[in-house]
Amino acid sequence: MKSVSTSPTGEATPATEAGGQTNDQAVSGQTGSIGKMTDDIYVEMIVQAAYQAQKNPAAYAANMQTLYAKYGITAENITAYGESLQKDPARTQTIMQKYTKKLQELQGQ
């Protein structure tokens, strides 16, 4: 059974199949996608957000807009993805481990 929902901004979000998989997941085989969002893109975005805000706060917004365009996503996709992770603590832990490792690499630690 498919369902369609909208984000708080009124954007349509992917319809889901029975079992909670989005149509994008069913078609592409990627787990955990919202729009074009995947675990790897989510990690990259939150790492870059933290790093850019720390490194160059004045250019933060412009840098994030460039990343949104690069991956074909929106800030709303990131928010929705983060909210969906709250339902899966084990996956959240794995993503946060990737986040920590990647952020440390960027910071040269």
For each residue, the residues with C-beta under 8 A, 3 or more apart:
1: 17 18
2: 15 16 17 23
3: 15 16
4: 12 13 15
5: 12 13
6: 10 11 12 13
7: 10 11 12 13 76 80
8: 76
9: 76
10: 6 7
11: 6 7 74 76
12: 4 5 6 7
13: 4 5 6 7 34 35 80
14: 22 23 24 33 34 35
15: 2 3 4 22 23
16: 2 3 20 21 22 23
17: 1 2 20 21 22 23 26
18: 1
19:
20: 16 17
21: 16 17 25 26
22: 14 15 16 17 25 26 33 34
23: 2 14 15 16 17 26 27
24: 14 27 28 30 33 34 35 36
25: 21 22 28 29 30 31 32 33
26: 17 21 22 23
27: 23 24
28: 24 25 33
29: 25
30: 24 25 33 38
31: 25 38 39
32: 25 37 38 39 42 81 84 85 91
33: 14 22 24 25 28 30 36 37 38
34: 13 14 22 24 37 77 80 81 84
35: 13 14 24 72 73 74 77
36: 24 33 41 71 72 73 77
37: 32 33 34 41 42 71 73 77 78 80 81
38: 30 31 32 33 41 42
39: 31 32 42 43 91 94 95 98
40: 43 44
41: 36 37 38 44 45 71 73
42: 32 37 38 39 45 46 78 81 82 85 95
43: 39 40 46 47 95 98 99 102
44: 40 41 47 48 67 71 102
45: 41 42 48 49 67 71 73 78
46: 42 43 49 50 78 99
47: 43 44 50 51 99 102 103 106
48: 44 45 51 52 63 64 67
49: 45 46 52 53 60 64
50: 46 47 53 54 103
51: 47 48 54 55 103 106 107
52: 48 49 55 56 59 60 63 64
53: 49 50 57 60
54: 50 51 57
55: 51 52
56: 52 59 60 63
57: 53 54 60
58:
59: 52 56 62 63
60: 49 52 53 56 57 63 64
61: 64 65
62: 59 65 66
63: 48 52 56 59 60 66 67
64: 48 49 52 60 61 67 68 75
65: 61 62 68 69
66: 62 63 69 70
67: 44 45 48 63 64 70 71
68: 64 65 71 72 73 74 75
69: 65 66 72
70: 66 67
71: 36 37 41 44 45 67 68
72: 35 36 68 69
73: 35 36 37 41 45 68 77 78
74: 11 35 68 77 78
75: 64 68 78 79
76: 7 8 9 11 79 80
77: 34 35 36 37 73 74 80 81
78: 37 42 45 46 73 74 75 81 82
79: 75 76 82 83
80: 7 13 34 37 76 77 83 84
81: 32 34 37 42 77 78 84 85
82: 42 78 79 85 86
83: 79 80 86
84: 32 34 80 81 87 88
85: 32 42 81 82 88 91 92 95
86: 82 83 92
87: 84
88: 84 85 91 92
89: 92 93
90: 93 94
91: 32 39 85 88 94 95
92: 85 86 88 89 95 96
93: 89 90 96 97
94: 39 90 91 97 98
95: 39 42 43 85 91 92 98 99
96: 92 93 99 100
97: 93 94 100 101
98: 39 43 94 95 101 102
99: 43 46 47 95 96 102 103
100: 96 97 103 104
101: 97 98 104 105
102: 43 44 47 98 99 105 106
103: 47 50 51 99 100 106 107
104: 100 101 107 109
105: 101 102 108 109
106: 47 51 102 103
107: 51 103 104
108: 105
109: 104 105
